[in-house]
Amino acid sequence: MSAIARILVVTGAIALAAAGCGGSSAGHDEAEEHGPPVCEPGFTTPAGFRQTEAFEDPYDDHVGIRLGFVDGQGRELHYFAGIPGEFGEGLPVVATVEAAGGIEGPLQGSDETWVLTWTVPGPCGARAVLGNGFARGEFLQTLEDAGIVPRS
């Protein structure tokens, strides 16, 4: 099983289990009724892509998100915010890339599978974007188009 497939299976199982939990009771204060903040993606959907999935993964102090996208060529993007994990396990680190807010993270991958991870401050700080079906340059260009990495 590929690294992306392992990540998606584990993360998807966690997200599906978490989606089945929840609810609130009358009599709680406003913070308890609304729960912890949901992480924001902080990017725009790249041109030519459509969203295929959205999962929430609750933690004590935030709700992590996983978003999936696909384009007409079958290329896939999976974005994670506030979900800690070992993304890209087994893929070689090929570069360090500047991501959101000037924070650098490792770019891992080969062939058509790419992963960029970085950490921003706060409870939603763990960030990762996985791509499948991309050449390296196409993956980075798509991240630029989405605003995940600055224009070069």
C-alpha positions as CSV (number, residue, x, y, z in Angstrom):
1,M,0.0,0.0,0.0
2,S,1.4,3.4,-0.9
3,A,2.2,6.0,1.7
4,I,-0.7,8.2,0.6
5,A,-3.1,5.3,0.8
6,R,-1.9,4.4,4.3
7,I,-2.3,8.0,5.4
8,L,-5.8,8.3,3.9
9,V,-7.0,5.0,5.3
10,V,-5.8,5.8,8.9
11,T,-6.9,9.5,8.8
12,G,-10.2,8.6,7.1
13,A,-11.0,6.0,9.7
14,I,-10.3,8.5,12.5
15,A,-12.4,11.2,10.8
16,L,-15.3,8.8,10.1
17,A,-15.3,7.7,13.7
18,A,-15.2,11.3,14.9
19,A,-18.0,12.3,12.6
20,G,-20.3,9.9,14.3
21,C,-19.6,11.5,17.7
22,G,-20.8,14.8,19.0
23,G,-23.9,16.7,20.0
24,S,-24.6,19.0,22.9
25,S,-27.0,19.2,25.8
26,A,-29.2,22.1,26.9
27,G,-27.9,24.0,29.8
28,H,-24.3,24.3,28.7
29,D,-22.6,27.7,28.3
30,E,-22.1,29.1,24.8
31,A,-18.5,27.7,24.5
32,E,-19.7,24.2,25.2
33,E,-22.7,24.5,22.9
34,H,-20.5,25.6,20.0
35,G,-17.5,23.4,20.8
36,P,-13.9,24.1,20.0
37,P,-13.0,26.1,16.9
38,V,-12.9,24.3,13.5
39,C,-9.6,24.7,11.7
40,E,-9.7,26.9,8.6
41,P,-8.0,25.7,5.4
42,G,-6.4,29.1,4.6
43,F,-6.3,28.6,0.8
44,T,-8.6,28.6,-2.3
45,T,-9.6,25.6,-4.2
46,P,-7.2,25.4,-7.2
47,A,-8.7,26.1,-10.6
48,G,-10.0,23.0,-12.3
49,F,-10.4,21.0,-9.0
50,R,-13.6,20.1,-7.3
51,Q,-14.0,19.1,-3.6
52,T,-14.8,15.4,-3.2
53,E,-14.7,15.1,0.6
54,A,-14.6,16.9,3.9
55,F,-14.1,15.3,7.3
56,E,-13.8,16.8,10.7
57,D,-11.5,15.3,13.4
58,P,-12.3,16.7,16.9
59,Y,-9.7,17.2,19.6
60,D,-10.1,18.8,23.0
61,D,-9.0,22.3,21.9
62,H,-9.9,22.3,18.1
63,V,-11.5,20.4,15.3
64,G,-9.1,19.3,12.6
65,I,-10.2,19.1,9.0
66,R,-9.4,16.9,6.0
67,L,-10.4,18.1,2.5
68,G,-10.1,16.1,-0.7
69,F,-10.1,17.5,-4.2
70,V,-9.8,16.0,-7.7
71,D,-9.4,17.5,-11.2
72,G,-10.5,16.4,-14.7
73,Q,-7.2,14.5,-15.1
74,G,-7.8,12.4,-12.0
75,R,-5.1,14.2,-10.0
76,E,-5.9,14.2,-6.3
77,L,-5.1,16.7,-3.5
78,H,-5.8,15.9,0.2
79,Y,-5.4,18.8,2.7
80,F,-5.1,18.4,6.4
81,A,-5.2,21.2,9.1
82,G,-5.0,20.5,12.8
83,I,-4.6,16.7,12.3
84,P,-1.2,15.6,13.6
85,G,0.4,12.6,12.0
86,E,3.4,11.3,10.1
87,F,2.5,12.3,6.5
88,G,4.7,11.1,3.7
89,E,6.1,8.2,5.7
90,G,8.6,6.3,3.5
91,L,8.9,9.0,0.9
92,P,12.2,10.7,0.5
93,V,12.7,14.4,1.4
94,V,13.6,16.1,-1.8
95,A,13.6,19.8,-0.8
96,T,12.5,22.4,1.8
97,V,9.7,24.6,0.6
98,E,8.3,27.8,2.0
99,A,4.7,27.4,2.9
100,A,2.0,29.5,4.5
101,G,3.3,32.6,6.3
102,G,6.9,32.0,5.4
103,I,7.2,28.8,7.4
104,E,9.3,26.1,5.7
105,G,8.5,22.5,5.5
106,P,9.8,19.4,3.9
107,L,8.7,18.4,0.4
108,Q,8.7,14.6,0.2
109,G,7.9,12.4,-2.8
110,S,8.8,10.8,-6.0
111,D,7.2,10.0,-9.4
112,E,3.5,11.1,-9.0
113,T,3.2,11.2,-5.2
114,W,4.1,14.4,-3.3
115,V,3.6,15.6,0.3
116,L,4.3,19.0,1.9
117,T,4.1,19.4,5.7
118,W,4.6,22.4,7.8
119,T,3.5,23.7,11.2
120,V,1.9,27.1,12.0
121,P,1.3,28.4,15.6
122,G,-1.8,27.4,17.4
123,P,-3.9,24.3,17.9
124,C,-4.6,24.0,14.2
125,G,-0.9,24.2,13.5
126,A,-0.2,20.8,11.9
127,R,-0.6,21.2,8.2
128,A,-0.1,18.8,5.3
129,V,-1.1,18.6,1.6
130,L,-0.8,15.3,-0.3
131,G,-0.9,15.1,-4.1
132,N,-1.2,12.1,-6.3
133,G,-1.0,12.1,-10.1
134,F,1.3,15.1,-10.3
135,A,4.9,15.7,-11.6
136,R,6.8,17.6,-8.9
137,G,6.6,20.9,-10.8
138,E,2.8,20.5,-11.4
139,F,2.3,19.8,-7.7
140,L,4.2,22.9,-6.6
141,Q,2.4,25.0,-9.2
142,T,-1.0,23.8,-8.0
143,L,0.0,24.7,-4.4
144,E,1.0,28.2,-5.7
145,D,-2.3,28.6,-7.5
146,A,-4.2,27.6,-4.2
147,G,-2.2,30.1,-2.1
148,I,-0.6,27.3,0.0
149,V,2.9,28.3,-1.1
150,P,3.9,31.8,-2.2
151,R,4.5,32.5,-5.9
152,S,8.1,32.0,-7.0
